[in-house]
Amino acid sequence: MMRRFTAITGGGFPYLVAEAGGRIAGYAYAGPYRPRPAYRYTLENSVYLDPAYYRRGIGSALLKELIAQCTARGYRQMIAVIGDSANAASIGLHRSAGFAMIGIHPNVGFKFGRWLDSVQMQLALGEGGSTTPQE
């Protein structure tokens, strides 16, 4: 986890941590969607919560702040790759933040002895694709 934190923050991307009662309740970060230059305005986000803190608004607060920080930095698209189509909580969290379902990749993950469908959701940030970014 420390390697991921260092890679994300070292690349100038946001990494947010929520604390509750002196414990880490959850975290969220954004990083490059793809390494090729054509995707430089697109990010992939991740949100993780300790199950003890589900349904307390922490995930929503983290995602809202992550979206705000990425928008302020000039990014135009955010992609959520949800590793299990059965993760209704993550799909609902992203949907409530304005993300739209853009695809399902059947049987691309294998974890805990079963195949998983990956869900992709997308949110336009700022002006999205309606204008040309200023470089």
N, C-alpha and C positions, 0 to 999 in steps of 0.2 A: 504494500500500500504506500509506503514511503517513496518508493521509486516512481509510482504514478503521480503522487503529489509533486515531487520534484520536477518531473517531466512537464506536468500541466502548468505549474506556476513558473517554471523556468522558461516556458514558451510564451509567457505573458498572458496566459488565460486565467479566468477566475476559478477559484476553488473555495467554496463556502462551507463553513462548519456551524451546525446549530448545537448549542449546549443547553441542557436542562438539569438543574440540580447538581451541577458539577460533573455531569456525564455527557458524553457525545451522544446526541439524540439522532443525528443524521448529518449528511453532507451532500453537496451537489457541486458539480464542476462541468466545464465545457472545454472541449479541445477540438482539434482539426477533424473535420468530417472525412477528408481524404487528403493525402499528401501532395497531390498535383496542384499547380498554381491556379487552375480553373476553378477550384473549390475554395479559394482563400477567403471568401465571404460567408462560407457555410461552416457551421459548427455541429458537433454531436454532443448532446448533453447526457449526463448521468445523475440520477438522484437515488440515494440510499437512505433508508431509515431503520433504526433499531426497532424491532417489532413492539417493544414496550412503549413506543411513542407514536404508534399508528393512530390515525383519526383524531389528531390534536391540532391540525393545521400547520404542522412544522414542514411537511413536504411541500405544501402550497406556498408557504412563505419562502422557503429555499428556492423553489422554481421561479417564483415571481421576481425575487432579487437577482437570480442568475440571468433571467431574460432581460431585466433592466440593465445590468452591467454589460451584457453582450451587445445590446442595442446601442448603448452609449459608446461602445468601442467601434461602432460602425459595421458590425456584422449584419448580414441581411437574411439569413435563413438558419433555423435551428432544427436539427433532426434528432428525434428520440428513437433509439433502437432498443426495443423492449424484448429481452431474450426469451420470453415465454408468453405465448398468446393467452395463457390462462391467468396471467397476472392482471386481473381486473382492476386492482388498486392503482397500479402504475398507469394503465391505459386511461382510467378515470381521472387521475391527477392531471395527466397531459391534456386530455380532452377539456377539462374544466379551465385550463390555462389557455385554451384556444387552438391547440394542436389538432390537425386533421389527420385521419388515417390515410396513409398513402400506399400501403402495401403489406402483404404478409408473405414471408418466405417459409414455405412448409419444410419441416424436417431438416433444418440447417444446423441445429444444435443438438448435442447429446449430453445429458446431465442426469445424474441420479437414476441411471438405468432406463431412461426413456428419451425418445426424440422430441425436440421442441421446435415449435414454429416461432419465428422471429417476427415481431411487428415493427413497422416503421411508421412514425408519425412526424408531421412537419408543421412548423410555425414560421410565418414571415416575420422578420424583425424590422422595425422602422419602416422604410419605404419598400422593403422586400425587393421584388424584381421589377417594380414599376419605374425605376430610374437607374441611370448608370452611376455606379459608385465613383466618388472622387478619389483618384489615386495620388 
